[in-house]
């Protein structure tokens, strides 16, 4: 049974061939069902869900990975942390083939009533810059869509920067598509990205998640207090212990983040 294999795989912390190879005909919906079993297993062991991550919202990287639609996964108290003074140390123990992704995240003050931008804005408490560390239990980052849905959206870690209340950003919806980020390794520029890469705007990525959850039987809708990271503005880049990475943002009053991996 796929769910049992998935739970054993995560408990062991090991790589595996893509499930689409070992389970021919595996669908993205079946992948989500297996991820839901992993979620129940984790909650039973004391993990507390604190939000969601959206993956593959950046259309510019779809051809690179062969995945052509967004996915989502659950973020937990054991995988999320807040930066102190916009700096953090993140251990990579337990993560396989980790990569860094600079993102924009939101905290919800209420459950979004609809997926249109105005309803979404009314549901958001604050916005922040975030960095997600994604991982691939499939060697070489070679997989199909269903492999990603089964693997909890490839989520590894989420670092959240300084929050900025949405009520202090009256032009947030207009600013999000053009917000830009520079991703640096040891001070050297590695990549650039903009908000429009993420389904045209991080706000629209949030709307996509609201609609996607509503269409999936058994998927819990978003709730007040959840933190939602909306997807990488750049490509995802490999990271290793001992490296220092940082970001610079323009277009929103959000500070960049500095991360050292160990």
Helices and strands as residue ranges (DSSP letters): H 2-12, H 19-22, H 28-44, E 49-55, G 59-61, H 62-65, E 71-76, E 80-82, E 87-90, E 99-108, H 117-123, E 124-134, G 139-141, H 145-150, G 152-154, E 155-160, E 164-165, G 166-168, H 172-176, E 180-185, E 188-194, G 195-197, H 202-215, E 227-229, E 237-238, E 244-250, E 258-261
